[in-house]
Amino acid sequence: MKTFKLPYGKGTLELNLPEERIAGVLESHAHEFKVEKSQEEIVKEALENPIDSPRLKELVVGKKNIVMIASDHTRPVPSKVMLPPMMAEIEAGNPDATLTILIATGFHRLTTHQELVDKFGEDMVNHPKIKFVIHDSAKAEDMVALGTLPSGGKLLINKTATEADLLISEGFIEPHFFAGFSGGRKSVLPGISSRTTVLANHCSAFIADPYARAGSLDKNPLHRDMLWAAQTAKLQFICNVLLDADKKVIAAYAGDLNNAHRKGCEFMNTLAGVKAIPADIAITTNGGYPLDQNIYQSVKGMTAAEATCNPGGVIIIATSCSDGHGGESFWRTFLEEPDNEKIMAGFLATDAEHTIPDQWESQILCRMLLKYKIIVVTDAPEQLIREMHMDYAHDLDEAVAMADAYLGKKDSKITVIPDGIAVIVNPAD
């Protein structure tokens, strides 16, 4: 038997499999990448050597209203590590500067005060020169129009960003299941954009595009809109990090919005790119807390399994989902229509102007449900999992037994993906 420790919530789940059943294991090399420097040193060095940009301490000179876009509670960005050296750069260039941190909630629920403390630390949350603003994509009165996206949608972003005389951002780079990679331009769209803008960008035609996949930027229609939005919003400086399995910083890229982000994506691709190992069963996770707090986010981990599982096979995902479904509309899409074919037909018939909230996540989940049986090992209620057209298992042993029963044999090969959001699964040779 071979034993795997799979990330699950704030702990792990144990998976035991006979060696002869394991087709292969798909893991990011980021998990084994070692650095001699501390996390703080890595970030500081990136800030001191920005890519195609002056240093942050030079950019802040004479600026009165500095706004930094920061990730919300659903992202494992180590803000406690990143903010102090960024603040040091700001104070070095402009001792009188104050900083507004605009939390990029995108389409997520609002971040709580305690989540801010957990993410940034008590000292930074109570810092006399730092103010926090939580973005709410539903508040039309908080938005300012900045033109029309390449796709034709309206670009409406939080007025706090438009009022800045210097707009910067922090974030992290990982494979993203339809935007190619996280980080960089995503701070603006969807991060601080109006729900109207997010819905237009996340339309069914874009989600169905073959280039809207993990690791893909060129020709990706969602990325094209996102980059245009960030450039139009005048995002002048970014600091993005890459993380290992323990959510520790292993690399950092600072500087120009596009060029620094691209450099980070190129390095991530060398670490995260793996070749599919086709099998009838694929077992994956959503990387543990904070990324596996709900079913909505967990669709991402499922797509890694989708890229390696044989059609007609079984995807098993271990994800804690302590916050439940993660999206009312996402849940109701499946609750109110039992036929997956009808759900998909409805998505594809919906134009960009009429995209409904969470449609993109529903569309991707539905795409997988049409090809695979999906079994979820989770703390979420069994009824909720079944309402969303998936099967529920109490533990991984039960999930494998259910997969065997579904396939009608007990020797199907299994591909294991310990962290489904950390890999870019490319086609097998």
TORVEX-95156 format. One record per residue (C-alpha): y, z, x. Coordinates in Angstrom, 3 decimals, always signed. Each point is the difference from the previous one (the first is absolute). Example, Ala and Ser with C-alpha at 12.3 -4.5 7.8 and 13.67 -1.06 7.14 Angstrom:
TORVEX-95156
+----------+----------+----------+
!        v !        w !        u !
+----------+----------+----------+
!   -4.500 !   +7.800 !  +12.300 !
!   +3.440 !   -0.660 !   +1.370 !
+----------+----------+----------+
***
This chain:
TORVEX-95156
+----------+----------+----------+
!        v !        w !        u !
+----------+----------+----------+
!   +0.000 !   +0.000 !   +0.000 !
!   +3.586 !   -0.635 !   +1.046 !
!   +2.752 !   +2.356 !   -1.131 !
!   +3.601 !   -1.039 !   -0.707 !
!   +2.935 !   +2.304 !   -0.638 !
!   +2.196 !   -1.834 !   -2.478 !
!   +3.638 !   +1.055 !   -0.586 !
!   +0.402 !   +1.431 !   -3.486 !
!   +3.075 !   +1.853 !   -1.209 !
!   +0.902 !   +2.531 !   +2.680 !
!   -3.600 !   +0.224 !   +1.182 !
!   -3.051 !   -2.221 !   +0.404 !
!   -3.146 !   -1.019 !   -1.845 !
!   -3.323 !   -0.427 !   +1.766 !
!   -1.905 !   -3.255 !   -0.380 !
!   -3.613 !   -0.156 !   +1.204 !
!   -1.705 !   -3.388 !   +0.189 !
!   -3.283 !   -1.243 !   +1.470 !
!   +0.857 !   -1.946 !   +3.142 !
!   -1.985 !   -3.012 !   -1.167 !
!   +2.249 !   -0.385 !   -3.042 !
!   +3.265 !   -0.144 !   +1.936 !
!   +1.215 !   -3.583 !   +0.375 !
!   +2.964 !   +1.159 !   +2.043 !
!   +3.067 !   +2.206 !   +0.187 !
!   +3.538 !   -1.371 !   -0.260 !
!   +2.558 !   +2.192 !   +1.739 !
!   +3.475 !   -0.447 !   +1.359 !
!   +0.264 !   +0.326 !   +3.766 !
!   +3.106 !   +2.069 !   -0.692 !
!   -2.415 !   +2.869 !   -0.559 !
!   -1.141 !   -0.171 !   +3.622 !
!   +3.297 !   -1.040 !   +1.581 !
!   +1.130 !   +2.707 !   +2.391 !
!   +3.489 !   +0.697 !   +1.295 !
!   +1.097 !   +2.427 !   +2.692 !
!   +3.415 !   +0.676 !   -1.492 !
!   +0.842 !   +2.368 !   -2.852 !
!   +0.976 !   -1.343 !   -3.410 !
!   +3.601 !   +1.029 !   +0.611 !
!   +0.072 !   -1.781 !   +3.366 !
!   -1.336 !   -3.214 !   -1.537 !
!   +2.687 !   -0.034 !   -2.689 !
!   +2.760 !   +0.955 !   +2.454 !
!   -1.009 !   -2.775 !   +2.414 !
!   +0.078 !   -2.566 !   -2.819 !
!   +3.468 !   +1.163 !   -1.030 !
!   +1.188 !   -0.255 !   +3.600 !
!   -1.363 !   -3.542 !   +0.340 !
!   +0.695 !   -1.748 !   -3.312 !
!   -1.199 !   -3.552 !   -0.609 !
!   +2.797 !   -2.568 !   -0.362 !
!   +2.538 !   +2.650 !   -0.990 !
!   +2.511 !   +2.411 !   +1.507 !
!   -1.154 !   +3.613 !   +0.122 !
!   +0.472 !   +2.058 !   -3.128 !
!   +2.504 !   +2.221 !   +1.794 !
!   +2.134 !   -3.109 !   +0.595 !
!   -0.283 !   -1.244 !   -3.580 !
!   +1.247 !   +3.288 !   -1.481 !
!   +3.261 !   +0.045 !   +1.964 !
!   +2.875 !   +0.066 !   -2.473 !
!   -2.309 !   +0.012 !   -3.014 !
!   +0.762 !   +2.502 !   -2.743 !
!   -2.723 !   -0.637 !   -2.543 !
!   -3.412 !   -0.310 !   +1.639 !
!   -2.954 !   -0.419 !   -2.357 !
!   -3.623 !   +0.131 !   +1.089 !
!   -2.740 !   -1.232 !   -2.325 !
!   -3.066 !   +2.210 !   +0.335 !
!   -3.502 !   -0.228 !   -1.457 !
!   -1.014 !   +2.231 !   -2.891 !
!   -2.784 !   +2.535 !   -0.537 !
!   -2.709 !   -2.665 !   -0.406 !
!   +0.301 !   -1.171 !   +3.613 !
!   -1.248 !   +1.845 !   +3.101 !
!   +3.124 !   -0.827 !   +2.003 !
!   +0.462 !   +2.913 !   +2.456 !
!   +3.649 !   +0.563 !   -0.847 !
!   -0.052 !   +3.420 !   +1.697 !
!   -0.690 !   -1.859 !   +3.237 !
!   +2.320 !   -2.954 !   -0.567 !
!   +3.124 !   +1.515 !   -1.518 !
!   +1.012 !   +2.401 !   +2.831 !
!   +0.237 !   -2.700 !   +2.715 !
!   +1.721 !   -2.379 !   -2.439 !
!   +2.467 !   +2.746 !   -0.890 !
!   +0.526 !   +0.681 !   +3.713 !
!   +0.910 !   -3.683 !   +0.531 !
!   +2.438 !   +0.136 !   -2.916 !
!   +1.670 !   +3.174 !   +1.261 !
!   +0.174 !   -1.358 !   +3.563 !
!   +1.955 !   -3.021 !   -1.190 !
!   +2.008 !   +1.698 !   -2.717 !
!   +0.112 !   +3.822 !   +0.106 !
!   +1.877 !   +0.120 !   -3.311 !
!   -2.466 !   -2.236 !   -1.845 !
!   -1.787 !   +1.074 !   -3.152 !
!   -3.208 !   -1.595 !   -1.183 !
!   -1.208 !   -0.802 !   -3.500 !
!   -3.770 !   -0.380 !   -0.238 !
!   -0.912 !   -2.271 !   -2.884 !
!   -3.616 !   +0.588 !   -1.045 !
!   -1.708 !   -3.339 !   -0.685 !
!   -2.121 !   +0.857 !   -3.005 !
!   -0.358 !   -3.638 !   -1.004 !
!   -1.938 !   +0.040 !   -3.249 !
!   -1.477 !   +3.475 !   +0.617 !
!   +0.911 !   +3.273 !   -1.681 !
!   +2.929 !   +1.938 !   +1.435 !
!   -0.600 !   +2.128 !   +3.091 !
!   +0.262 !   +3.761 !   -0.593 !
!   +2.000 !   +2.444 !   +2.102 !
!   -3.178 !   +1.578 !   +1.364 !
!   -1.300 !   -3.435 !   +1.002 !
!   +3.260 !   -0.578 !   +1.895 !
!   -0.498 !   +3.300 !   +1.829 !
!   -3.629 !   -0.879 !   +0.782 !
!   +1.039 !   -3.410 !   +1.314 !
!   +3.207 !   +0.711 !   +1.910 !
!   -0.190 !   +3.731 !   +0.691 !
!   +2.191 !   +2.819 !   -1.285 !
!   +2.514 !   -0.409 !   +2.844 !
!   +0.705 !   -3.649 !   -0.776 !
!   +0.064 !   +0.450 !   -3.781 !
!   +2.620 !   +2.750 !   +0.472 !
!   +1.852 !   -1.727 !   +2.866 !
!   +3.778 !   +0.183 !   -0.592 !
!   +0.496 !   -3.634 !   +1.008 !
!   -2.817 !   -1.455 !   -2.098 !
!   +0.015 !   -0.750 !   -3.720 !
!   -3.042 !   -1.227 !   -1.958 !
!   +0.104 !   -2.495 !   -2.873 !
!   -3.151 !   -0.860 !   -1.969 !
!   -0.134 !   -3.629 !   -1.125 !
!   -0.880 !   -0.541 !   -3.664 !
!   -0.844 !   -3.643 !   -0.690 !
!   +0.448 !   +0.503 !   -3.759 !
!   +3.655 !   +1.108 !   +0.209 !
!   +1.938 !   -3.235 !   -0.547 !
!   +3.300 !   +1.817 !   +0.553 !
!   -1.030 !   +0.728 !   +3.597 !
!   -0.528 !   -3.678 !   +0.862 !
!   +2.240 !   -2.686 !   +1.489 !
!   -0.697 !   -3.745 !   -0.253 !
!   -0.207 !   -1.868 !   +3.323 !
!   -0.965 !   -3.484 !   -1.107 !
!   -3.180 !   -1.915 !   -0.719 !
!   -3.277 !   +0.262 !   +1.908 !
!   -1.584 !   -3.195 !   +1.374 !
!   -2.526 !   +0.266 !   -2.842 !
!   +2.777 !   +0.054 !   -2.590 !
!   -0.020 !   +3.697 !   -0.901 !
!   +3.122 !   +2.162 !   +0.018 !
!   +0.537 !   +2.239 !   +3.024 !
!   +1.198 !   +3.391 !   -1.242 !
!   -0.069 !   +2.915 !   +2.428 !
!   +1.133 !   +3.622 !   +0.084 !
!   +3.782 !   +0.255 !   +0.307 !
!   -0.373 !   +2.741 !   +2.638 !
!   -1.263 !   -2.693 !   +2.396 !
!   +2.745 !   -2.485 !   -0.877 !
!   +2.694 !   +2.620 !   +0.622 !
!   -1.214 !   +0.653 !   +3.550 !
!   +1.934 !   -1.282 !   +2.969 !
!   -3.267 !   +0.233 !   +1.954 !
!   -3.393 !   -0.359 !   -1.698 !
!   -3.101 !   +0.968 !   +1.992 !
!   -3.592 !   +0.873 !   -0.850 !
!   -3.100 !   +1.812 !   +1.176 !
!   -3.539 !   -0.902 !   -0.977 !
!   -3.477 !   -0.858 !   +1.181 !
!   -2.029 !   -3.146 !   +0.456 !
!   -3.484 !   -0.390 !   -1.420 !
!   -1.861 !   -2.852 !   -1.663 !
!   +1.242 !   -0.512 !   -3.569 !
!   -2.285 !   -1.562 !   -2.563 !
!   +2.495 !   -2.533 !   -1.366 !
!   +3.175 !   +0.271 !   +2.116 !
!   -1.893 !   -0.599 !   +3.264 !
!   +1.293 !   +3.141 !   +1.710 !
!   +1.972 !   +3.027 !   -1.060 !
!   +3.225 !   +1.005 !   +1.717 !
!   +3.136 !   -1.880 !   +0.968 !
!   +1.425 !   -1.908 !   -2.932 !
!   -2.068 !   +1.917 !   -2.566 !
!   +2.453 !   +2.892 !   +0.321 !
!   +2.404 !   -2.052 !   -2.128 !
!   -2.379 !   -1.956 !   -2.229 !
!   -1.719 !   +1.738 !   -1.687 !
!   +1.219 !   +3.253 !   +1.628 !
!   +3.516 !   +0.292 !   -1.428 !
!   +0.022 !   -2.890 !   -2.462 !
!   +0.411 !   -0.005 !   -3.750 !
!   -3.116 !   -0.234 !   -2.122 !
!   +1.326 !   -3.418 !   -1.119 !
!   -0.110 !   -1.253 !   +3.585 !
!   -3.395 !   +1.541 !   +0.757 !
!   -1.529 !   -1.545 !   -3.119 !
!   +1.315 !   -3.456 !   +0.890 !
!   -1.294 !   +0.241 !   +3.584 !
!   -3.413 !   +1.361 !   -1.013 !
!   -0.656 !   -2.782 !   -2.530 !
!   -3.486 !   -1.264 !   -0.820 !
!   +0.477 !   -3.351 !   +1.763 !
!   +0.903 !   +1.735 !   +3.272 !
!   -2.846 !   +2.512 !   -0.271 !
!   -2.423 !   -2.880 !   -0.605 !
!   +1.319 !   -1.924 !   +3.032 !
!   -2.665 !   -0.338 !   +2.741 !
!   +2.552 !   +1.089 !   +2.631 !
!   +0.736 !   +3.282 !   -1.808 !
!   -2.617 !   +1.901 !   +1.993 !
!   -0.243 !   +2.667 !   +2.685 !
!   +1.234 !   -1.221 !   +3.386 !
!   +1.820 !   -3.042 !   -1.407 !
!   +3.775 !   -0.455 !   +0.387 !
!   +0.520 !   -3.716 !   +0.571 !
!   -0.052 !   -1.891 !   -3.314 !
!   -0.321 !   +3.280 !   -1.904 !
!   +2.400 !   -0.371 !   -2.978 !
!   +0.418 !   +3.757 !   -0.443 !
!   +0.969 !   +0.457 !   +3.653 !
!   +2.521 !   -2.842 !   -0.232 !
!   +1.817 !   +1.742 !   -2.870 !
!   -0.219 !   +3.402 !   +1.711 !
!   +1.474 !   -1.217 !   +3.285 !
!   +2.840 !   -1.799 !   -1.769 !
!   +0.765 !   +3.160 !   -1.982 !
!   +0.144 !   +2.200 !   +3.107 !
!   +2.204 !   -2.485 !   +1.857 !
!   +2.313 !   -0.339 !   -2.992 !
!   +0.235 !   +3.794 !   -0.290 !
!   +1.086 !   +0.006 !   +3.697 !
!   -2.791 !   +2.208 !   +1.271 !
!   +1.126 !   +0.085 !   +3.626 !
!   -2.457 !   +2.216 !   +1.828 !
!   -3.570 !   +1.181 !   -0.589 !
!   -2.369 !   +2.433 !   +1.656 !
!   -3.624 !   -0.568 !   -0.988 !
!   -3.108 !   +1.695 !   +1.358 !
!   -3.725 !   -0.738 !   +0.131 !
!   -2.414 !   +2.846 !   -0.748 !
!   -3.565 !   +0.905 !   +0.913 !
!   -2.638 !   +1.474 !   -2.318 !
!   +1.562 !   +3.443 !   +0.369 !
!   +3.370 !   -1.406 !   -1.083 !
!   +1.354 !   +0.470 !   +3.533 !
!   +2.481 !   -2.437 !   +1.564 !
!   -1.604 !   -2.383 !   +2.502 !
!   +2.829 !   -2.561 !   +0.255 !
!   +3.582 !   -0.437 !   -1.187 !
!   +2.292 !   -2.989 !   -0.433 !
!   +3.744 !   +0.270 !   -0.472 !
!   +2.827 !   -2.480 !   -0.310 !
!   +0.505 !   -3.229 !   -1.920 !
!   -1.362 !   +0.008 !   -3.545 !
!   -2.167 !   -3.090 !   +0.384 !
!   -0.747 !   -0.221 !   +3.710 !
!   -0.905 !   +3.664 !   +0.522 !
!   -2.161 !   -0.052 !   -3.102 !
!   -1.755 !   -3.181 !   +1.123 !
!   -0.777 !   +1.518 !   +3.398 !
!   -1.522 !   +3.013 !   -1.709 !
!   -2.023 !   -2.192 !   -2.346 !
!   -1.327 !   -2.042 !   +2.927 !
!   -1.241 !   +3.143 !   +1.720 !
!   -1.449 !   +1.369 !   -3.231 !
!   -1.873 !   -3.265 !   -0.475 !
!   -1.674 !   +0.408 !   +3.399 !
!   -1.087 !   +3.523 !   -0.983 !
!   -0.874 !   -0.449 !   -3.672 !
!   -1.488 !   -3.495 !   -0.101 !
!   -3.774 !   +0.004 !   -0.604 !
!   -2.454 !   -2.653 !   -1.101 !
!   -1.767 !   +0.367 !   -3.305 !
!   -3.635 !   +1.102 !   +0.061 !
!   -1.348 !   -1.290 !   -3.315 !
!   -2.205 !   +2.418 !   -1.943 !
!   -0.977 !   +0.678 !   -3.598 !
!   +1.566 !   +3.468 !   +0.141 !
!   +3.312 !   +0.921 !   +1.629 !
!   +1.108 !   +3.622 !   +0.284 !
!   +3.690 !   +0.689 !   +0.607 !
!   +2.740 !   +2.641 !   -0.326 !
!   +3.766 !   +0.047 !   -0.391 !
!   +0.531 !   +1.886 !   +3.240 !
!   +0.309 !   +3.497 !   -1.446 !
!   +3.189 !   +1.888 !   -0.848 !
!   +2.732 !   -0.999 !   -0.758 !
!   -1.264 !   -3.520 !   -0.647 !
!   -2.864 !   +0.856 !   -2.366 !
!   +1.962 !   +2.062 !   -2.509 !
!   -0.639 !   -2.406 !   -2.891 !
!   -2.027 !   -2.979 !   -1.172 !
!   +3.052 !   -2.250 !   +0.201 !
!   +0.311 !   +0.443 !   +3.769 !
!   -3.786 !   -0.143 !   +0.437 !
!   -0.149 !   -3.639 !   -1.051 !
!   +1.181 !   -0.717 !   +3.557 !
!   -3.103 !   +1.512 !   +1.563 !
!   -2.175 !   -1.937 !   -2.410 !
!   +1.400 !   -3.333 !   +1.219 !
!   -1.421 !   +0.599 !   +3.480 !
!   -3.432 !   +0.321 !   -1.596 !
!   +0.710 !   -3.099 !   -2.102 !
!   +0.488 !   -2.008 !   +3.193 !
!   -3.499 !   +0.834 !   +1.306 !
!   -2.130 !   +0.575 !   -3.110 !
!   -2.244 !   -2.797 !   -1.263 !
!   +0.990 !   -1.327 !   -3.436 !
!   -1.954 !   +1.842 !   -2.670 !
!   -0.322 !   +3.020 !   +2.279 !
!   +1.230 !   +3.572 !   -0.254 !
!   +3.164 !   +1.608 !   +1.345 !
!   -0.103 !   +3.772 !   +0.431 !
!   +3.265 !   +1.824 !   +0.704 !
!   +0.447 !   +3.676 !   +0.803 !
!   +3.515 !   +1.046 !   -1.010 !
!   +1.173 !   +3.394 !   -1.232 !
!   +2.595 !   -1.191 !   -2.576 !
!   +1.392 !   +3.488 !   -0.532 !
!   +2.946 !   -1.551 !   -1.878 !
!   -2.208 !   -2.034 !   -2.357 !
!   +0.657 !   -3.660 !   -0.730 !
!   +3.453 !   -0.236 !   +1.638 !
!   +1.484 !   -2.406 !   -2.521 !
!   +0.174 !   +0.161 !   -3.775 !
!   +0.111 !   -3.756 !   -0.536 !
!   -2.692 !   -0.513 !   +2.653 !
!   -2.331 !   +2.336 !   -1.896 !
!   +0.828 !   -1.345 !   -3.470 !
!   -0.682 !   -3.591 !   +1.033 !
!   -3.696 !   +0.857 !   +0.309 !
!   -0.107 !   +2.683 !   -2.687 !
!   +1.225 !   -2.379 !   -2.695 !
!   -1.993 !   -3.155 !   +0.881 !
!   -3.719 !   +0.216 !   +0.786 !
!   -0.329 !   -3.657 !   +1.077 !
!   +0.964 !   -0.591 !   +3.651 !
!   +0.106 !   -3.764 !   -0.508 !
!   +2.637 !   +0.418 !   -2.716 !
!   +2.001 !   +2.380 !   +2.187 !
!   +0.098 !   -2.518 !   +2.847 !
!   +0.877 !   -2.902 !   -2.284 !
!   +2.907 !   +2.028 !   -1.316 !
!   +1.297 !   +0.691 !   +3.501 !
!   -0.159 !   -3.632 !   +1.068 !
!   +1.841 !   -1.074 !   -3.142 !
!   +2.864 !   +2.429 !   +0.706 !
!   +3.027 !   -1.464 !   +1.803 !
!   +2.060 !   +1.925 !   +2.570 !
!   +2.697 !   +1.015 !   -2.483 !
!   -2.531 !   +1.741 !   -2.219 !
!   -2.096 !   +1.845 !   +2.592 !
!   -0.907 !   +3.424 !   -1.335 !
!   +0.015 !   +3.225 !   +2.058 !
!   -3.031 !   +0.377 !   +2.285 !
!   -1.298 !   -3.445 !   -0.973 !
!   -0.612 !   -0.871 !   +3.661 !
!   -2.321 !   +2.945 !   +0.533 !
!   -1.789 !   -0.701 !   -3.273 !
!   -0.362 !   -3.676 !   +0.926 !
!   -1.589 !   +0.773 !   +3.353 !
!   -2.350 !   +2.603 !   -1.491 !
!   -0.933 !   -2.439 !   -2.757 !
!   -0.644 !   -2.726 !   +2.591 !
!   -2.547 !   +2.297 !   +1.652 !
!   -1.540 !   +1.161 !   -3.279 !
!   -0.736 !   -3.619 !   -0.843 !
!   -2.105 !   -0.332 !   +3.185 !
!   -1.419 !   +3.457 !   +0.702 !
!   -1.183 !   +3.240 !   -1.488 !
!   +2.333 !   +2.748 !   +1.206 !
!   -1.209 !   +3.595 !   +0.335 !
!   +2.535 !   +2.764 !   +0.647 !
!   -0.755 !   +3.351 !   +1.633 !
!   +2.992 !   +2.126 !   -0.950 !
!   +1.491 !   +3.216 !   -1.320 !
!   +1.619 !   -1.955 !   -2.833 !
!   -1.565 !   +0.437 !   -3.477 !
!   -3.092 !   -2.102 !   -0.652 !
!   +1.493 !   -1.211 !   -3.276 !
!   +3.048 !   -1.371 !   +1.797 !
!   -2.162 !   -1.999 !   +2.408 !
!   -2.006 !   -1.469 !   -2.869 !
!   +3.162 !   -0.808 !   -1.955 !
!   +0.991 !   -2.150 !   +2.962 !
!   -3.266 !   -1.963 !   -0.120 !
!   -1.540 !   +1.647 !   +3.070 !
!   -3.029 !   +2.245 !   +0.440 !
!   +0.215 !   +3.655 !   +1.004 !
!   -2.174 !   +1.838 !   +2.513 !
!   +0.082 !   +3.694 !   +0.898 !
!   -0.733 !   -0.650 !   +3.682 !
!   -0.831 !   -2.768 !   +2.444 !
!   -3.772 !   +0.463 !   -0.264 !
!   +0.190 !   -0.510 !   -3.737 !
!   +2.274 !   -3.026 !   +0.472 !
!   -2.480 !   -1.691 !   +2.352 !
!   -2.859 !   +0.742 !   -2.420 !
!   +2.037 !   -1.532 !   -2.838 !
!   +0.693 !   -3.088 !   +2.114 !
!   -3.704 !   -0.353 !   +0.794 !
!   -0.880 !   +0.255 !   -3.687 !
!   +2.605 !   -2.606 !   -0.885 !
!   -1.257 !   -2.421 !   +2.678 !
!   -3.641 !   +0.711 !   -0.876 !
!   -1.110 !   +0.851 !   +3.535 !
!   +0.246 !   +2.888 !   +2.455 !
!   +0.436 !   -1.877 !   +3.255 !
!   +3.276 !   -1.886 !   -0.499 !
!   +2.106 !   -0.165 !   +3.125 !
!   +3.156 !   +2.141 !   +0.059 !
!   +3.264 !   -0.580 !   +1.838 !
!   +1.977 !   +3.186 !   +0.593 !
!   +3.801 !   +0.008 !   +0.252 !
!   +1.040 !   +3.575 !   +0.820 !
!   +3.703 !   -0.733 !   -0.617 !
!   +0.544 !   -2.966 !   -2.278 !
!   +3.752 !   -0.182 !   +0.370 !
!   -0.099 !   +0.055 !   +3.806 !
!   -1.812 !   -3.328 !   +0.463 !
!   +0.733 !   -3.682 !   -0.426 !
!   -3.325 !   -1.559 !   -0.940 !
!   -0.086 !   -3.618 !   +1.120 !
!   -2.678 !   -2.495 !   -1.029 !
!   -3.288 !   +0.150 !   +1.885 !
!   -0.797 !   -2.909 !   +2.344 !
+----------+----------+----------+
***
